[in-house]
Amino acid sequence: MWKSSLALLLVVVGSAQAKTTDIVRISGSTPSVSVSLEGDLSRTLYRTEEYETTCYRTETYTDYETSCTTRYEQRCTTEAPTCVPVCRDVMRPVCNSSGCTDYPTRECTESCSGGGETCSSVPVGQDCQTFPVTRSREVPYSCTETRQVPYGTEIYERRRSHIELQVSGDVAELSGSDELRVDVPEGLDVSDFGVSITMPKESQTHLFYVTQAKRETISSRAGSTEIKYVYAVKIVDRKKVRMPYSELQKVFVSKTEVMMVVGGAPFDDHSAISMRIEKDKWIGPWKTILNEKLGRRNLKIENIPNGQKITISLRDLDFDFNRRPHRVVVSHTRDMTREFSKNLVNTSILKTMRVSISSQKTAEVRFK
């Protein structure tokens, strides 16, 4: 994918005077081009100055706290019961020599409630004790401190950079409008990034990979440095970029483990497996009872013809099936974004390319 017998003609757009930025346009058949850039690196100068200010020191002192407890006494009172008459009409016989006759009469009794002795705890005083405690406080005092005060600037390095771009790869269908911007640092207190190579208008047809192949100091004397850089620029036609085949083919579930067969590329740092287990609630939607993104420590991986067998121990996940129906959903993803974007200057092209592949299998089980 990287090799090509074609070469490039790189046209440098810009003037011959010393500068910190240049543009390289790819348009033909010369394999390399050299760019010379120059930048002055300067820094702020500081001196140490004393000044009067207020400082603080921590002092400890003794304070006193009082802690009290309440004393209680049991007191009781006696109350008389409350009584009310309860009356009813009844028939009572009255007898004489002639016999007995029932006559109506009213009879009353007393019904009483309450009364008796009631006791409760009543506060009657406090017992208090005072004891010492150690505390701290910030105490101000006058002091002299130092600070760094800017008083000027200086150019500490005048750097001349000779940058050679060695270009290879797929160039047959390039439009000739693709440009690389080369920058070197210059200015006051700027970050010394060496050389920066970017793509102002990012190509959407080819991938441009830029790596530093060499850095050599040609000369170095007080305040002046000359450095040679060599960068390899590899150009890849996006149509030649292929995702490594990787697919989840089968899933088997037992009471203690989940086993799957993954075909194609082996499981590596670009691969990820997740598992979701749902339980049938009989009424309503299935309930998710386990949802895990699994790392290598959760997986037992064995190589098989044309792929790998990957086993997940449910005991290691502290999971047991009950008697209800369960649904096990396993997903396998292979994402090459990080790999494809390494040293890539036009990273936006990856948004329009297929750089990841996912597959999913579902198994429904019920154990007695």
FENJOMO-V133901 format. One record per residue. D_FIRST is the distance of its C-alpha to the first C-alpha in whole Angstrom. Layout:
BEGIN
D_FIRST
D_FIRST
END
This chain:
BEGIN
0
4
6
8
12
13
15
17
21
22
25
27
30
33
36
36
39
38
36
34
31
29
27
24
23
20
21
20
19
20
18
20
23
26
28
31
33
36
37
41
41
44
46
49
52
54
57
59
62
65
66
69
68
69
67
68
69
69
73
74
77
79
80
82
81
84
83
86
86
89
92
93
96
97
99
101
103
105
105
108
107
107
109
110
113
111
114
115
117
119
122
125
128
131
134
138
141
140
136
133
131
127
127
124
123
120
119
117
115
112
109
107
104
102
104
104
102
99
97
94
93
94
93
96
94
91
91
89
87
86
83
82
78
75
74
71
71
70
72
72
73
72
70
68
64
61
58
56
57
55
56
54
50
49
46
45
42
41
37
35
32
30
26
23
20
17
15
11
8
9
12
14
15
16
20
21
23
20
22
22
25
26
29
31
34
38
41
43
42
39
36
34
31
30
27
26
23
22
22
25
24
20
18
17
15
12
11
13
13
16
17
20
20
23
27
30
33
35
38
40
44
46
45
42
38
36
32
29
26
22
19
16
14
10
10
7
8
10
10
6
7
10
12
13
16
19
23
27
28
32
34
38
40
43
46
45
41
38
35
32
29
26
23
19
18
21
23
22
22
20
22
26
29
32
35
38
41
44
48
50
53
55
55
53
49
47
47
44
46
42
39
37
33
33
31
31
34
35
33
33
30
30
27
28
26
23
24
26
30
31
34
36
40
42
45
43
42
46
46
48
49
52
54
52
49
46
43
39
36
33
30
26
24
20
19
16
17
18
15
13
16
16
16
15
18
18
18
20
17
17
20
19
16
17
16
19
20
24
26
30
33
36
39
43
45
49
51
54
END
